[in-house]
Amino acid sequence: MSDFPAHLPEPPYYAVIFPSQRPDGAPDDGYEAMAARMSALAAEQDGYLGQESVRDARGHGITVSYWRDEAAIRAWKANAEHVEARRRGRSEWYLDWAIRVCRVERAYATEPRPDADRGAI
């Protein structure tokens, strides 16, 4: 499991924002395994910096992946397994989705509280 929020270097870097909607009560049909595989595979890519992902009980989700530069994002988009995951997402798993690519110019964060229960997030 990755850190939430992701621990990232100083900007600039890029964020790929992926909001999505799964059907309420949809069968898994390999979705969870593919999502786990994509997270692991992305982490192996040159230029990958981290990821944050959440999904609620109604199927609304958002994943933000962070990348060193646009070349790393293009290489990830071209990865054959990722191409197949996107194809299945469009045809089987998502009702709606979007991709937004942003350059992060500034970032701010707090230091985690020493008494914070990180597992409750």
N, CA and C atoms as a LAMMPS dump frame, in Angstrom:
ITEM: TIMESTEP
0
ITEM: NUMBER OF ATOMS
363
ITEM: BOX BOUNDS ff ff ff
-5.0000000000000000e+02 5.0000000000000000e+02
-5.0000000000000000e+02 5.0000000000000000e+02
-5.0000000000000000e+02 5.0000000000000000e+02
ITEM: ATOMS id mol type element x y z
1 1 1 N 0.836 -1.177 0
2 1 2 C 0 0 0
3 1 3 C 0.88 1.24 0
4 2 1 N 0.466 2.264 -0.703
5 2 2 C 1.258 3.476 -0.791
6 2 3 C 0.885 4.458 0.318
7 3 1 N 1.74 5.449 0.501
8 3 2 C 1.468 6.49 1.48
9 3 3 C 0.278 7.321 1.017
10 4 1 N -0.523 7.771 1.962
11 4 2 C -1.647 8.654 1.655
12 4 3 C -1.663 9.744 2.697
13 5 1 N -1.44 10.988 2.336
14 5 2 C -1.117 11.43 0.985
15 5 3 C 0.296 11.028 0.558
16 6 1 N 0.485 11.004 -0.751
17 6 2 C 1.783 10.615 -1.3
18 6 3 C 2.857 11.598 -0.843
19 7 1 N 4.034 11.088 -0.587
20 7 2 C 5.188 11.924 -0.243
21 7 3 C 5.944 12.201 -1.53
22 8 1 N 5.986 13.459 -1.918
23 8 2 C 6.487 13.844 -3.239
24 8 3 C 7.66 14.801 -3.125
25 9 1 N 8.445 14.901 -4.214
26 9 2 C 9.553 15.863 -4.21
27 9 3 C 9.017 17.286 -4.353
28 10 1 N 9.906 18.229 -4.259
29 10 2 C 9.531 19.62 -4.5
30 10 3 C 9.09 19.778 -5.953
31 11 1 N 8.055 20.583 -6.22
32 11 2 C 7.642 20.85 -7.61
33 11 3 C 8.75 21.586 -8.349
34 12 1 N 8.698 21.584 -9.667
35 12 2 C 7.562 21.142 -10.472
36 12 3 C 7.593 19.647 -10.771
37 13 1 N 6.396 19.088 -10.957
38 13 2 C 6.179 17.728 -11.432
39 13 3 C 4.776 17.712 -12.019
40 14 1 N 4.327 16.582 -12.48
41 14 2 C 3.027 16.485 -13.139
42 14 3 C 2.087 15.573 -12.372
43 15 1 N 0.801 15.894 -12.459
44 15 2 C -0.249 15.073 -11.862
45 15 3 C -1.203 14.633 -12.967
46 16 1 N -1.542 13.352 -12.968
47 16 2 C -2.57 12.828 -13.855
48 16 3 C -3.759 12.498 -12.961
49 17 1 N -4.856 13.211 -13.164
50 17 2 C -6.052 13.08 -12.337
51 17 3 C -7.066 12.237 -13.094
52 18 1 N -7.544 11.176 -12.443
53 18 2 C -8.445 10.219 -13.077
54 18 3 C -9.685 10.003 -12.199
55 19 1 N -10.712 10.882 -12.364
56 19 2 C -11.983 10.616 -11.682
57 19 3 C -12.761 9.578 -12.494
58 20 1 N -13.472 8.697 -11.787
59 20 2 C -14.22 7.655 -12.487
60 20 3 C -15.464 7.269 -11.711
61 21 1 N -16.4 6.646 -12.416
62 21 2 C -17.635 6.158 -11.813
63 21 3 C -17.843 4.709 -12.203
64 22 1 N -17.811 3.829 -11.213
65 22 2 C -18.147 2.41 -11.414
66 22 3 C -19.639 2.248 -11.179
67 23 1 N -20.266 1.295 -11.833
68 23 2 C -21.688 1.06 -11.566
69 23 3 C -21.905 0.648 -10.112
70 24 1 N -22.939 1.169 -9.478
71 24 2 C -23.269 0.815 -8.106
72 24 3 C -23.569 -0.675 -8.032
73 25 1 N -22.858 -1.38 -7.166
74 25 2 C -23.072 -2.808 -6.996
75 25 3 C -22.57 -3.659 -8.144
76 26 1 N -21.691 -3.106 -8.977
77 26 2 C -21.181 -3.847 -10.142
78 26 3 C -20.349 -5.046 -9.701
79 27 1 N -20.419 -6.151 -10.456
80 27 2 C -19.532 -7.285 -10.143
81 27 3 C -18.083 -6.886 -10.392
82 28 1 N -17.181 -7.547 -9.709
83 28 2 C -15.767 -7.213 -9.821
84 28 3 C -15.233 -7.466 -11.23
85 29 1 N -15.521 -8.628 -11.801
86 29 2 C -15.088 -8.983 -13.159
87 29 3 C -13.613 -8.682 -13.42
88 30 1 N -12.77 -8.891 -12.416
89 30 2 C -11.339 -8.683 -12.576
90 30 3 C -10.874 -7.268 -12.325
91 31 1 N -11.79 -6.378 -11.948
92 31 2 C -11.438 -4.968 -11.761
93 31 3 C -10.395 -4.77 -10.654
94 32 1 N -10.627 -5.34 -9.473
95 32 2 C -9.712 -5.121 -8.344
96 32 3 C -8.313 -5.642 -8.652
97 33 1 N -8.233 -6.805 -9.282
98 33 2 C -6.918 -7.354 -9.63
99 33 3 C -6.205 -6.45 -10.629
100 34 1 N -6.949 -5.946 -11.612
101 34 2 C -6.333 -5.062 -12.61
102 34 3 C -5.917 -3.746 -11.972
103 35 1 N -6.737 -3.195 -11.088
104 35 2 C -6.383 -1.943 -10.414
105 35 3 C -5.104 -2.122 -9.597
106 36 1 N -5.008 -3.235 -8.881
107 36 2 C -3.796 -3.501 -8.094
108 36 3 C -2.59 -3.672 -9.01
109 37 1 N -2.772 -4.37 -10.113
110 37 2 C -1.675 -4.57 -11.065
111 37 3 C -1.222 -3.233 -11.656
112 38 1 N -2.161 -2.358 -12.017
113 38 2 C -1.799 -1.067 -12.596
114 38 3 C -1.044 -0.207 -11.582
115 39 1 N -1.452 -0.241 -10.324
116 39 2 C -0.728 0.518 -9.294
117 39 3 C 0.701 0.014 -9.152
118 40 1 N 0.857 -1.301 -9.118
119 40 2 C 2.197 -1.887 -8.993
120 40 3 C 3.038 -1.614 -10.232
121 41 1 N 2.442 -1.75 -11.406
122 41 2 C 3.168 -1.533 -12.656
123 41 3 C 3.564 -0.07 -12.819
124 42 1 N 2.67 0.841 -12.481
125 42 2 C 2.996 2.27 -12.569
126 42 3 C 4.203 2.595 -11.697
127 43 1 N 4.232 2.004 -10.498
128 43 2 C 5.336 2.269 -9.565
129 43 3 C 6.685 1.806 -10.102
130 44 1 N 6.684 0.919 -11.078
131 44 2 C 7.927 0.427 -11.69
132 44 3 C 8.408 1.322 -12.835
133 45 1 N 7.579 2.267 -13.276
134 45 2 C 7.902 3.072 -14.45
135 45 3 C 8.877 4.191 -14.116
136 46 1 N 9.794 4.432 -15.03
137 46 2 C 10.719 5.55 -14.878
138 46 3 C 9.915 6.847 -14.828
139 47 1 N 10.191 7.68 -13.852
140 47 2 C 9.522 8.969 -13.734
141 47 3 C 8.303 8.961 -12.833
142 48 1 N 7.889 7.793 -12.337
143 48 2 C 6.756 7.703 -11.416
144 48 3 C 7.176 8.247 -10.057
145 49 1 N 6.312 9.074 -9.446
146 49 2 C 6.627 9.679 -8.155
147 49 3 C 5.71 9.231 -7.026
148 50 1 N 4.503 8.792 -7.343
149 50 2 C 3.569 8.38 -6.302
150 50 3 C 2.145 8.405 -6.796
151 51 1 N 1.232 8.013 -5.893
152 51 2 C -0.177 7.917 -6.27
153 51 3 C -1.056 8.046 -5.035
154 52 1 N -2.234 8.607 -5.237
155 52 2 C -3.276 8.653 -4.212
156 52 3 C -4.566 8.187 -4.88
157 53 1 N -5.321 7.338 -4.192
158 53 2 C -6.533 6.803 -4.808
159 53 3 C -7.582 6.514 -3.747
160 54 1 N -8.821 6.896 -4.038
161 54 2 C -9.95 6.609 -3.152
162 54 3 C -11.176 6.267 -4.006
163 55 1 N -12.075 5.468 -3.42
164 55 2 C -13.35 5.148 -4.06
165 55 3 C -14.389 4.994 -2.958
166 56 1 N -15.573 5.587 -3.147
167 56 2 C -16.61 5.477 -2.128
168 56 3 C -17.549 4.306 -2.423
169 57 1 N -18.475 4.077 -1.534
170 57 2 C -19.384 2.933 -1.644
171 57 3 C -20.303 3.029 -2.856
172 58 1 N -20.507 4.226 -3.4
173 58 2 C -21.367 4.393 -4.574
174 58 3 C -20.605 4.244 -5.887
175 59 1 N -19.294 3.977 -5.791
176 59 2 C -18.506 3.767 -6.999
177 59 3 C -17.806 4.99 -7.535
178 60 1 N -17.954 6.152 -6.866
179 60 2 C -17.229 7.354 -7.282
180 60 3 C -15.783 7.227 -6.818
181 61 1 N -14.853 7.389 -7.722
182 61 2 C -13.456 7.269 -7.358
183 61 3 C -12.603 8.341 -7.991
184 62 1 N -11.436 8.524 -7.425
185 62 2 C -10.451 9.419 -8.028
186 62 3 C -9.058 8.879 -7.708
187 63 1 N -8.244 8.816 -8.726
188 63 2 C -6.844 8.438 -8.577
189 63 3 C -6.012 9.563 -9.161
190 64 1 N -5.018 9.976 -8.412
191 64 2 C -4.071 10.982 -8.89
192 64 3 C -2.703 10.327 -8.863
193 65 1 N -2.083 10.242 -10.035
194 65 2 C -0.711 9.731 -10.094
195 65 3 C 0.209 10.902 -10.416
196 66 1 N 1.423 10.823 -9.9
197 66 2 C 2.378 11.919 -10.016
198 66 3 C 3.593 11.442 -10.8
199 67 1 N 4.083 12.319 -11.685
200 67 2 C 5.137 11.96 -12.624
201 67 3 C 6.163 13.073 -12.735
202 68 1 N 7.391 12.696 -13.014
203 68 2 C 8.494 13.646 -13.144
204 68 3 C 8.264 14.616 -14.301
205 69 1 N 7.778 14.096 -15.442
206 69 2 C 7.637 14.935 -16.636
207 69 3 C 6.627 14.321 -17.597
208 70 1 N 6.331 15.055 -18.656
209 70 2 C 5.348 14.581 -19.634
210 70 3 C 5.833 13.357 -20.406
211 71 1 N 7.135 13.221 -20.598
212 71 2 C 7.658 12.033 -21.275
213 71 3 C 7.344 10.771 -20.478
214 72 1 N 7.442 10.838 -19.149
215 72 2 C 7.117 9.686 -18.304
216 72 3 C 5.629 9.351 -18.405
217 73 1 N 4.785 10.368 -18.478
218 73 2 C 3.34 10.146 -18.621
219 73 3 C 3.045 9.481 -19.957
220 74 1 N 3.668 9.962 -21.022
221 74 2 C 3.451 9.356 -22.351
222 74 3 C 3.923 7.906 -22.38
223 75 1 N 5.046 7.62 -21.744
224 75 2 C 5.546 6.243 -21.705
225 75 3 C 4.568 5.348 -20.942
226 76 1 N 4.015 5.837 -19.842
227 76 2 C 3.029 5.067 -19.081
228 76 3 C 1.774 4.822 -19.924
229 77 1 N 1.333 5.846 -20.626
230 77 2 C 0.142 5.7 -21.475
231 77 3 C 0.364 4.647 -22.56
232 78 1 N 1.595 4.523 -23.04
233 78 2 C 1.917 3.572 -24.117
234 78 3 C 2.19 2.163 -23.612
235 79 1 N 2.329 1.959 -22.293
236 79 2 C 2.607 0.635 -21.747
237 79 3 C 1.5 -0.329 -22.169
238 80 1 N 1.868 -1.487 -22.717
239 80 2 C 0.894 -2.425 -23.295
240 80 3 C -0.143 -2.893 -22.269
241 81 1 N 0.28 -3.205 -21.059
242 81 2 C -0.691 -3.638 -20.043
243 81 3 C -1.642 -2.508 -19.657
244 82 1 N -1.119 -1.293 -19.624
245 82 2 C -1.956 -0.13 -19.31
246 82 3 C -2.949 0.128 -20.441
247 83 1 N -2.513 -0.05 -21.682
248 83 2 C -3.418 0.092 -22.835
249 83 3 C -4.591 -0.884 -22.691
250 84 1 N -4.297 -2.133 -22.331
251 84 2 C -5.348 -3.142 -22.157
252 84 3 C -6.27 -2.791 -20.989
253 85 1 N -5.721 -2.304 -19.893
254 85 2 C -6.541 -1.91 -18.745
255 85 3 C -7.483 -0.772 -19.131
256 86 1 N -6.997 0.194 -19.891
257 86 2 C -7.852 1.297 -20.332
258 86 3 C -8.958 0.792 -21.256
259 87 1 N -8.632 -0.142 -22.133
260 87 2 C -9.639 -0.704 -23.04
261 87 3 C -10.753 -1.372 -22.237
262 88 1 N -10.375 -2.185 -21.257
263 88 2 C -11.376 -2.87 -20.435
264 88 3 C -12.157 -1.871 -19.58
265 89 1 N -11.482 -0.841 -19.109
266 89 2 C -12.185 0.186 -18.34
267 89 3 C -13.29 0.833 -19.145
268 90 1 N -12.98 1.195 -20.389
269 90 2 C -13.98 1.825 -21.259
270 90 3 C -15.128 0.872 -21.577
271 91 1 N -14.804 -0.39 -21.844
272 91 2 C -15.833 -1.32 -22.312
273 91 3 C -16.555 -2.068 -21.194
274 92 1 N -15.935 -2.231 -20.014
275 92 2 C -16.512 -3.1 -18.983
276 92 3 C -16.721 -2.452 -17.622
277 93 1 N -15.802 -1.614 -17.154
278 93 2 C -15.772 -1.27 -15.741
279 93 3 C -16.315 0.097 -15.369
280 94 1 N -16.249 1.071 -16.248
281 94 2 C -16.623 2.431 -15.865
282 94 3 C -17.864 2.907 -16.597
283 95 1 N -18.724 3.619 -15.856
284 95 2 C -19.847 4.311 -16.465
285 95 3 C -19.378 5.625 -17.076
286 96 1 N -18.43 6.254 -16.397
287 96 2 C -17.925 7.562 -16.829
288 96 3 C -16.533 7.747 -16.25
289 97 1 N -15.709 8.509 -16.927
290 97 2 C -14.349 8.783 -16.449
291 97 3 C -13.791 9.984 -17.204
292 98 1 N -12.694 10.519 -16.712
293 98 2 C -11.987 11.622 -17.367
294 98 3 C -10.511 11.515 -17.007
295 99 1 N -9.678 12.135 -17.818
296 99 2 C -8.244 12.249 -17.533
297 99 3 C -7.892 13.733 -17.613
298 100 1 N -7.181 14.193 -16.604
299 100 2 C -6.706 15.578 -16.593
300 100 3 C -5.226 15.561 -16.232
301 101 1 N -4.399 16.193 -17.049
302 101 2 C -2.963 16.244 -16.817
303 101 3 C -2.608 17.674 -16.438
304 102 1 N -1.932 17.831 -15.31
305 102 2 C -1.605 19.149 -14.771
306 102 3 C -0.139 19.223 -14.379
307 103 1 N 0.432 20.392 -14.528
308 103 2 C 1.772 20.647 -14.006
309 103 3 C 1.611 21.246 -12.621
310 104 1 N 2.233 20.634 -11.638
311 104 2 C 2.182 21.124 -10.262
312 104 3 C 3.318 22.127 -10.09
313 105 1 N 2.952 23.354 -9.805
314 105 2 C 3.925 24.435 -9.632
315 105 3 C 4.276 24.659 -8.164
316 106 1 N 3.283 24.488 -7.289
317 106 2 C 3.466 24.684 -5.856
318 106 3 C 2.737 23.568 -5.134
319 107 1 N 3.253 23.199 -3.963
320 107 2 C 2.599 22.188 -3.138
321 107 3 C 2.852 22.52 -1.673
322 108 1 N 1.847 22.326 -0.856
323 108 2 C 1.937 22.602 0.565
324 108 3 C 1.427 21.388 1.321
325 109 1 N 1.983 21.123 2.48
326 109 2 C 1.528 19.998 3.294
327 109 3 C 1.859 20.272 4.754
328 110 1 N 1.151 19.6 5.618
329 110 2 C 1.46 19.653 7.043
330 110 3 C 2.328 18.464 7.391
331 111 1 N 2.977 18.546 8.512
332 111 2 C 3.675 17.387 9.054
333 111 3 C 2.626 16.509 9.717
334 112 1 N 2.715 15.18 9.547
335 112 2 C 1.736 14.311 10.215
336 112 3 C 1.816 14.461 11.73
337 113 1 N 0.662 14.465 12.371
338 113 2 C 0.63 14.498 13.831
339 113 3 C 1.197 13.185 14.364
340 114 1 N 2.005 13.233 15.422
341 114 2 C 2.588 12.003 15.972
342 114 3 C 1.535 11.024 16.475
343 115 1 N 0.371 11.542 16.908
344 115 2 C -0.672 10.679 17.454
345 115 3 C -1.713 10.276 16.412
346 116 1 N -1.493 10.644 15.156
347 116 2 C -2.476 10.36 14.108
348 116 3 C -2.514 8.866 13.794
349 117 1 N -3.714 8.332 13.661
350 117 2 C -3.915 6.931 13.265
351 117 3 C -3.964 6.894 11.75
352 118 1 N -2.821 6.618 11.103
353 118 2 C -2.74 6.646 9.649
354 118 3 C -3.576 5.553 8.999
355 119 1 N -3.894 4.503 9.727
356 119 2 C -4.683 3.417 9.168
357 119 3 C -6.157 3.752 9.043
358 120 1 N -6.626 4.802 9.682
359 120 2 C -8.049 5.147 9.67
360 120 3 C -8.453 5.941 8.443
361 121 1 N -7.496 6.292 7.607
362 121 2 C -7.805 7.12 6.439
363 121 3 C -8.444 6.28 5.373
